[in-house]
């Protein structure tokens, strides 16, 4: 819990970019989110990387992640999209990270690479990813 609060403060208090001294720099998918997805979601076998299991079809490797997520239908929640630009409440990926899932909507993410079970206490990396994704979606998911 303390780590999540620290991450929230760190993201909220980020230094502004030189181009926009009036506010924080916008979240960059390429520089900030894609590397976290690569480390947390696409690096392990059986996840969203090079050697996914038969039940995983979402590619979250750096080169494919944005295309795989934005305006793509959620296979386990009819009518939902994975990332809905400008629409945080209707972005299914955030529900996966928060564990707000109904029956047959899969497991909460991320999974423990050793057990395959959902991680009950999100790591600092997962908390940072969640906050960055939300900010990026709110800004239009570009």
C-alpha positions in Angstrom: 0.0 0.0 0.0 2.8 2.4 0.9 4.4 1.7 -2.5 1.2 2.6 -4.4 0.9 5.9 -2.5 4.6 6.7 -3.3 4.0 5.9 -7.0 0.9 8.0 -7.1 2.8 10.9 -5.6 5.8 10.4 -8.0 3.5 10.4 -11.1 1.5 13.4 -9.9 4.7 15.4 -9.0 6.6 14.6 -12.1 8.8 17.3 -13.5 7.3 19.2 -16.3 8.8 18.8 -19.7 10.9 21.8 -21.1 8.3 22.1 -23.9 5.4 22.5 -21.5 6.6 24.4 -18.4 2.9 24.9 -17.4 2.3 21.3 -16.4 3.5 17.7 -16.3 4.8 16.1 -19.5 2.2 13.8 -21.1 2.7 10.1 -20.6 4.6 8.5 -23.4 3.5 5.0 -24.3 6.8 4.3 -26.1 9.1 5.6 -23.3 7.1 4.8 -20.2 4.4 2.2 -20.7 5.8 -0.2 -23.3 9.0 -0.9 -21.3 6.9 -1.8 -18.2 4.6 -4.0 -20.3 7.7 -5.7 -21.8 9.2 -6.3 -18.3 6.0 -7.2 -16.4 3.8 -8.9 -19.0 5.7 -10.0 -22.0 9.0 -11.2 -20.6 7.9 -14.5 -19.1 7.0 -17.7 -21.0 3.3 -18.3 -21.1 2.4 -14.7 -20.8 2.0 -12.0 -23.5 5.4 -12.4 -25.1 7.4 -14.7 -27.4 6.0 -18.0 -26.1 2.4 -17.4 -25.0 0.2 -20.3 -23.8 -2.6 -21.6 -26.1 -5.2 -19.4 -24.3 -3.3 -16.1 -24.7 -3.5 -14.1 -27.9 -2.7 -10.6 -26.7 0.8 -9.5 -27.7 2.3 -7.0 -25.3 5.8 -7.0 -26.6 7.1 -3.4 -27.2 6.6 -3.4 -30.9 3.0 -4.6 -30.8 1.5 -3.5 -27.5 -0.2 -0.2 -28.5 -1.7 -1.7 -31.6 -2.9 -4.8 -29.6 -4.6 -2.7 -27.0 -6.2 0.5 -28.3 -9.8 0.1 -29.6 -9.4 -3.7 -29.6 -12.3 -5.8 -28.4 -12.0 -7.6 -25.1 -12.5 -11.3 -25.9 -13.8 -12.2 -22.5 -16.2 -9.2 -22.0 -18.7 -8.7 -24.8 -19.0 -5.2 -26.1 -15.9 -4.0 -24.1 -12.6 -2.7 -25.5 -9.2 -3.2 -24.0 -8.2 0.4 -24.1 -10.9 3.0 -24.8 -9.2 6.4 -25.6 -10.4 9.1 -23.3 -12.6 6.6 -21.4 -10.9 5.2 -18.2 -14.1 3.5 -16.8 -14.6 1.6 -20.0 -11.0 0.4 -20.5 -11.1 -3.3 -19.7 -7.4 -3.6 -19.2 -7.7 -1.5 -16.0 -10.4 -3.8 -14.7 -8.0 -6.7 -15.3 -5.3 -4.9 -13.3 -7.8 -4.0 -10.5 -9.5 -7.4 -10.4 -12.9 -6.0 -11.3 -13.9 -9.1 -13.3 -17.1 -11.1 -13.7 -17.4 -14.8 -14.3 -15.5 -16.0 -17.3 -13.6 -12.8 -17.7 -10.2 -14.3 -16.9 -7.8 -13.7 -14.1 -6.6 -10.5 -12.4 -3.3 -9.4 -13.9 -0.4 -9.6 -13.3 0.2 -13.2 -12.6 2.9 -14.7 -10.5 5.4 -16.2 -13.0 6.0 -19.1 -10.6 2.5 -20.2 -9.8 0.3 -18.6 -12.5 -2.0 -17.2 -9.8 -2.9 -13.6 -9.7 -0.6 -11.5 -7.6 -2.5 -10.4 -4.5 -0.3 -7.5 -3.6 0.6 -5.5 -6.7 4.3 -4.7 -7.1 5.6 -1.2 -7.4 6.0 -1.8 -11.1 2.4 -3.0 -11.5 1.1 0.0 -9.5 3.2 2.4 -11.7 1.9 0.7 -14.8 -1.7 1.0 -13.7 -1.3 4.8 -13.0 0.5 5.5 -16.2 -2.1 3.6 -18.3 -4.9 5.5 -16.6 -3.2 8.9 -17.4 -2.4 7.8 -20.9 -6.0 6.7 -21.6 -7.4 9.9 -20.1 -5.2 11.9 -22.5 -6.5 9.9 -25.6 -4.2 6.8 -25.7 -2.0 8.1 -28.5 
